[in-house]
Amino acid sequence: MLPKLNDNDPQALEEVRRCLVLQYFGDELRTAQAWIKEFKTMLEKVMHVVGARSVLLSKELRSFVDDPLRHLMKKIFIYTHDLAKGKYSIEEYERTALAALRTSLRTNLRTLYENWVLLALVRGLARYPVKIFYPEHGALLLERSGRQRSGIIPPNFVLHVVSRGLLSFYLEAPRPVGWGDTHDLAKAWKLYVALRPDIMVYSGFVENIVSVKDDPPIKTPDVIIEVKELEDWYVRVREVRGPFARAMSAEEWRNRWIRGLWAGLADVLGVETPEKAYEQVRSRRGLRLSEPQIIQLYMRVYRPKMLFLVSKKPVRQAIRAELESQGIIVVDGVGFDWKRLATVSEHIASIAGYTGIQGVPVLVPIDVLAFIEELAVELGLGLEEVVAAALRFAAGHKDAVRATARLYGMGEYHTRHRGNRTEI
């Protein structure tokens, strides 16, 4: 039984919050600590692999990763003060606070595992030399807060897979963009109702996936990865909102994007036409789809080259067969073993390309750059022209280049010039 609380006694209120979290979620907190340890280990490894200078997590996930107990205690700060003020009975407080704690814990564990899967896929690319290409400041961005304000949807990060090309990664990306007037809002509205897969990957450097004229209103992803961390994810249902949640006007039915979305839903529901799907949804006064149905809807609507379902736990054979019959590749029982995602990383590497860029920056020692600049002035050529000519010449004399690289890439020269380089 709780002691009589005083709103002016912060230590007592904090102890109430701490006891409530530990009493009801002690086991889940231990699980969270184990997951956080796996995440931090993977993050450290991947930052080294891609040469990232820093990492940026969402404010919510950063707080949870730093201290999950303290994070959960923050979630019931106001409720506990309201209890002390007499606004809640003990029963009301317990019901409200536990609901908030449960939601926060589930959401953060899901986000944590989704981010771990993304990092594990990047780690699987380490068999090739792979470096971060975008953003230019070299940070690994695992959040999207405010990144759509300019009216575009940029990637979280872009990797350069040496000898293969670039890969643009988007995490929880299709979402509303900034708009300035009614005309802008009309263009952006489709993104308010866009379906949102967990991870999308594009070949090359794709700096903006907004494409309002297309169906759906984003560029078609090459790969989609949907992540499930719960053991019973396939028995759960979700309320799908957006254009399914309200009546349709004649103008909307004529809109290619909206009709395409309903056509995809018709396939998933097993009815003949978008109109019949609409009638079925209206008769139910809403739309609740199972998680397997939602994944199939992603496949129908976005039409990626490959769609992977990554499940932390094993998936029932019947569910696997249902998804695989629709062309969805199931990778289950992953746990925190990144090697189980190696084949997915291989598939992702296979789509890498150089579309969207004119060239790739290369770091060279300062003294070499000075020589190239002098040569460019002497020949009356641009810096890029001299570098391109030198590289083409080197391509025809690989043995000499290999010997020179071994000579100047080791020993005193390498030690003396490390860090004293510039980008061209």
N, C-alpha and C positions, 0 to 999 in steps of 0.2 A: 504494500500500500504506500502511496506517495505521501511524503510529509507535507504539511501546509507550506505552500510556496509563497515567496515574496518577490514581486517583480523587481525589487531593488537589490536582490541578492544574486548577482550573476554567477557566482560559484555554484550555488545550489541548483540553479537552472541548467548550468552546463553539466552538472553531475546527473541530472534527470535525463538529459539528452543522451549522454554517454551510456547510462545504464539501459535505456530503452533500446538503443542500437545493438549493444552487446547481447542483451537478453534474447532478442528476437532474430538477430542476424549474425550471431557469432560464427556459425559454421560458414555462412556465405562470405564473411569477411576473410576467413582463412583461405577460402577458394580464391577470392579476389587477390589476396597477397601473392598466391602462387601464380596466378595469371599475369599479374603485374611484373613479377620477376622474369617470366618468360618473355614478356613484351620488351622489357628494358634490355635484356640480353640480345634479342633479335635486333632491336633498334641500334644498339651500339655496333653490332656486326655490320649491319647494312650501311650505316653512316661511313664506316671505314671502307666498305666495298665500293661505294659510289663516290667517295670523296666529298661528302656533304659537310659543310662547315657548322651547321646547326640544324635543329629540328623545331618545327612549330606545331604544337598540338592545339586543339580547341581549348578554350578556357575551362569548359566542363571536364574534359578528359584529363587535362593537366592537373586540375585539383584532385581528381579521383586517383590518378597515378601517384601523386606526391604523398597523399595520406587518405586512404579510403574511409577510415573511421571518422576523421575530422570532416571529410567531405559530406558524409551522410548526416553528421551532426548539424552541419550548416542547413541542411534541407528542412529541419524541423525547428529552426530558431524562432520563427514568428509564432508557430503553433504553440511552442512551450511558453512563450511570453503571454500569449492569449489565455493559456490555461491558468497561469499565475494571476491574470487579471479577472478570472472568473467567466470568461467568454465561452469556455468549453467545460463540459463535465469530463470526468476521468474517461468515461467510455467514448465520448465524442473525440476527445484528444487522441486516445489510443487508435481509434479507427482511422482518423484523418492522417495522423503522423505515420502510421504503419503503411498506409497506401502510398504516401509520398516517398517513403524510404524504399519500398519495394520497387516502385517505378524507376527511381534513380539508380538503384543497384542493377536492375535488369538492363536498363538502357546503357549504362557505362560498361557492363560486362560484354554486351553485344558490340558496342563500339570498339572496345579493347581487342576483341577477337578479330573483328573485321580489319582493324589496322594491322594486327599481327599477320593475318593472311596476306595483305598487300605487301608487307615487308618481306615475308617469306618468299613470295613470288619474285621479288627483286633479288633476294639472296640467291635464288636458283639461277639467276642470270650471271652469277659471278664466275662461271666457267669461261665466260668471255670477259675480256676487259670491258668494264661498264662504268661510266661516269655520269654524274649529273650534268645536264646540258642547260636546263631551265628549272627554276629561275636563275638569272645570271649571278645573283649573290650567293648561290650555292647552298641555300637552305632547303631542307626536305620538308615540304608543306603537307601536313596531314590534317588540315582543316580548311574550311571554305568561307569563314566569316568575312562578309563584306566584299568578297572578290567579284561579285556580280554588279557592283554599283555603277560601273561605267557602261552597262548595257551589253556586256559580253560575258561568256563563261570560259575562263582560261583554265588550263590544266593545273593539277596540283603540282606535278613535276614532269619533266621530260628527261629520259635517259638516252645516252648515246651508247649503243652496243657496238663496239668497235668491229669493223669489217662487215657489219650487218645493216646498221642504220639507227634511226631514232624511234623511240616509243613514247607516246604521250599518255599519261595516267590521269584518270579522273576518278575521284572518290566522292560518292554521294553527290553527283554533279548536277543533273538536270533540276533546276530550281529557278524561282523568279529572278529577273534581272531588273536593274534600275531603269526608271522611266521618268520622262520629264513632262509630258503632256498627254492628252487623250490619244493622239496619233501613236506615240511611243507605247502607250498602254495597250492599244489594240494589237500591236506587234508582239508585245511581251505576254499577253494574256494566255496564250497557249502553254507557256512554260509554267503557269500557275497550276495547271492540271496535268503536267507531264508525269508519267510514271518514272520512278527513280530507282534504277538498279544500284547495287552496292558499289561495284567497281567497273569502269569502262576503260578500254585500252584502244588507242588508235595508232596506226602505222604513220611514221613520220612526225613532223612537228606540226601539231594541230593547236593553234593558239586561241581558237574560239570555236565552240561547237554549236553556237546558235545559228540556226538556218530556218527562219520562219516560213519560207516558201516550201520547205520539205514536209514530208509526212513520215514520222513525227517531226516536230519543229527543231530538231537537232541533227547534226551530221550522224550518219549511220556508224556506230562503233564497229570495229573489227572484232573485238572480243568483249564479252560481258562475263563477270565473275560474281555470282550471288553466294553469299556466305551465311551459313546457319550454325549457330553455336549450341543450340539446345538439342537435347536427345529426342524430344517429341515434337520437333518443329513442324513436321508434316501433318500433324493432327490439329494444328492451330488454324484459326481463320482470322482474316483481317478485313476491316471495313475499308473498301477502296472508294475514295471520294472523287473530287474533280468533276469531270463531265458526267459521271455516272450518278451523281448525287442529286440531280435536279432535272426538271422537264427540259426538253429540247425544242428550240424554235426551228421553223422551216429554213431560216438562213443558216443555222448551225448544221442542219442535216446536209446542206449543200457544200459545207466546208470540208475539203478533202481530208484534212487532219482529223477532225472529229469523227467523220464517217469511217476512216481507216481504223481509228481506235475501237469503235464499236464492231467493226468487222473482225478485228482480232479477238474481241470478247466473244463474238458469236462462235468462233472456232473453239475457244476454250470451253464454252458452255454446251457445245454440241448442237447448236441450232443452225438453221439454214442461212439466215440473212441477218444483217445488222438490225433491221426493223424488229425481227422476232426477239433478238437479244434485248432490245430496248423495252419491248412489251413485257418480257420476263422480269426485267429489273424493276420496272414501274409497278408490276403486280406485287412484288416483294417489298416495295417502298424502300428500296436501298439495295446495296450490293455488298454481299459478304463472300469473299473468295478464300479458298484454302491456300496455304502457301505453295503447294505444287501447282495450283491453277495460276497463281500470280507469276510464277517463274515461266510457265508456258505462255502467259500473256506477254511477258518481256520478249520472248522469242518471236511471237507473232507480230508485235508492234515494231520492235527495233530491228529485227531481221539481221542480227550480227552474223559474221562468218562462223563464230564459235561461241557457245554459251556453256560455262562451267558452273555446276553446283558444287560448292565446297562445304562439306559437313564435318563438324568436329567429331561427331559420333557416327557410328554405322547407320546406314539407311536400310529400311526394310526392302526386300527384293521386289515386292509389288510396286512400291513407290519408285524404285530405281528403274524398273521396266517401263513404267508409265512415262517417266521423264525421258529416258533414252529413246523411246519410240517417237518422240518429238524432236530428236536430234540434239538433246541436251546431254552433255558429258558429266557424269556423276563421279566425284572424287570424295569418298567418305572415310570415316575412321581416321581423320587427319590428326586429331589431338593437337599437340604442339610439336609434331615432327615435320619440319620444313621439307625434308627429303621426300615426303609423300606428295608434295606439290611440284616435284622436279619436272614431271611430264607437262604440267600446265605451263611452267616457265619455258619449256622448250617450244611449246605451241606459240606462246607469246613472242619469243625470240624470232620465230619463223616469219612474223609479219612485219618486223622492223624494216624501215625504209628511210629514204632521204627526201621525201616530198616535203614541201613547205620551207626549205632552206636553200641558200646558195652555197654554203660551205660550213665547215666545222672549225671552231677556234682551236689552235694548237699552242701550247706553251713552249717557248724556246729560251735558251740562255741569253742574257743581255748582250754578251760579246758576239754571239752568232747573229742576233738581230742587227747590231751595228754593222756587221759585215754585209748583211743583206741590204741594208739601207744605202751603204756606200756603193754597192754594186748597182743598185737601182738608179742612183744618181748618175753613175758613170755611163750606164747603158741608155739612160733616158726613158726608163720604164717605170711602171707603178710597182709598189711593193708586192702586191698580190701576183702580178705577172711574173716577177722574178721567182717568187716562191713556187708558183705553179710550174714554171719551166724547170726549176731545180728538182722538184719532185718527179716530174716526168722523166728527166734524165736519170734520176736515182732508180726509177722503176726498171730501167733497162740495164742497170749495173748492180744487181742485188747483192752479189758476193762482196763487192767493194764496200757497199753501204753497211752490210752486216759486220764486216771486219772493223770499219771505222766506228760503228756504234758500240761494239764491244770495247774498243780502245778508250773511247771518250765517255762511256756510260758507267765506268767502274773506277775504283780507286780514288786518288787525290782529286782528279778533275770533278768527279761526281759529287764528292763531299764538299769541295770548294764552291761549286755552283748551285748546290741545292737551295731552293728558295729564291735565288737571284735570277728569276725568269720573268718573261713578259708574254702577253697573249697576242697572237697575230691571227 
